[in-house]
Amino acid sequence: MTPDQERTARPEDEFQVPRAFVVWVRGDLDMDHADELRPLLLDGVDLAPHGTDIVIDLQNSSFCDSTGLNLLLAARERALAAGNRITLAAPSHQMIRLLEITGSADLFDLGPAAEGRPR
């Protein structure tokens, strides 16, 4: 099968849930970018199948302010309501520090950068 061909679903694939649904973030998570980030994060959460781990990959983001944190918290609440869990992948040192000083560190799982590349 070439990369340009679509994979045909087989019956045994019908009920398999992907292990992780990745939302790729590039740039700063701040007030200046909130209008772009809100649909990216919230639509990403809404598109994830029920019971799927959602990975928000932050390897291409180095800054987050309170607006960005509030968007992540809103995405987390939406994910939990849908039966999903969020992991922040490859958060910057600044992001980790922000989570610590705001008491939000225990609300998110942290992990390494997601595999693959955004398209």
C-alpha positions in Angstrom: 0.0 0.0 0.0 1.4 3.4 -1.0 1.2 6.4 1.4 -1.4 7.9 -1.0 -3.8 5.1 -0.7 -6.5 5.0 2.0 -6.5 2.0 4.3 -9.6 -0.1 4.0 -11.2 -0.8 7.4 -11.2 -4.5 8.3 -13.9 -5.9 10.6 -11.4 -6.4 13.5 -10.5 -2.7 13.3 -14.1 -1.6 13.8 -14.1 -1.5 17.6 -10.5 -0.6 18.2 -9.9 2.8 19.8 -6.7 4.6 19.1 -4.3 4.7 22.0 -3.8 8.5 21.7 -5.3 11.4 19.9 -2.7 14.1 19.4 -3.4 17.9 19.3 -0.3 19.7 18.0 0.3 23.2 19.3 2.8 25.6 17.7 3.7 29.0 19.1 2.8 30.7 22.3 -0.2 29.8 24.4 -1.1 33.4 25.4 -3.7 36.1 25.1 -2.4 37.2 21.7 -3.1 33.7 20.3 -6.2 32.7 22.2 -8.6 33.1 19.2 -6.5 30.5 17.3 -5.9 28.2 20.3 -9.4 28.0 21.6 -10.8 26.1 18.6 -7.7 24.1 18.1 -7.8 22.7 21.7 -11.5 22.5 22.2 -12.3 21.0 18.7 -9.4 18.6 19.2 -11.0 17.4 22.4 -14.4 17.1 20.8 -13.0 15.1 17.9 -11.2 12.5 20.1 -13.1 9.2 20.4 -14.6 8.4 23.8 -12.1 6.8 26.1 -9.0 8.0 24.2 -6.0 9.6 25.8 -5.6 13.1 24.3 -2.1 14.3 24.0 -1.5 18.0 23.7 2.0 18.2 22.1 3.8 21.3 23.3 7.2 20.6 21.9 6.9 23.6 19.5 5.6 26.0 22.2 7.8 27.7 24.7 5.5 30.2 26.5 2.2 30.0 28.2 0.4 32.8 30.1 -2.8 32.6 32.3 -5.0 32.8 29.2 -3.2 29.7 27.7 -3.5 27.9 31.0 -7.2 28.7 31.2 -7.6 27.2 27.7 -5.8 24.0 28.8 -7.9 23.8 31.9 -11.1 24.2 29.8 -9.9 21.5 27.4 -9.2 19.3 30.4 -12.7 19.8 31.8 -14.3 19.1 28.4 -12.1 15.9 28.0 -13.0 14.6 31.4 -16.7 15.2 30.7 -16.4 13.1 27.6 -14.5 10.3 29.4 -11.1 11.2 28.1 -7.8 12.1 29.7 -5.3 14.8 28.7 -1.5 14.5 28.8 0.7 17.5 28.1 3.6 16.3 26.0 7.0 18.0 26.1 6.0 21.0 28.1 8.6 23.8 28.4 10.3 24.5 31.7 8.2 27.7 31.9 5.0 25.7 31.4 5.9 23.3 34.1 6.8 26.2 36.5 3.4 27.9 35.6 1.6 24.6 36.5 3.5 24.4 39.8 2.9 28.0 41.0 -0.8 27.9 40.1 -1.4 24.6 41.8 -2.4 23.0 38.4 0.5 20.5 38.2 -1.5 17.6 39.6 -4.3 18.2 37.1 -2.4 17.1 34.1 -0.2 14.1 33.2 3.1 15.1 31.7 4.9 13.1 29.0 7.4 13.1 26.2 6.8 14.6 22.8 4.3 12.7 20.7 5.6 10.4 18.0 5.1 11.4 14.4 4.8 14.9 12.9 1.8 17.2 12.5 0.5 17.3 8.9 
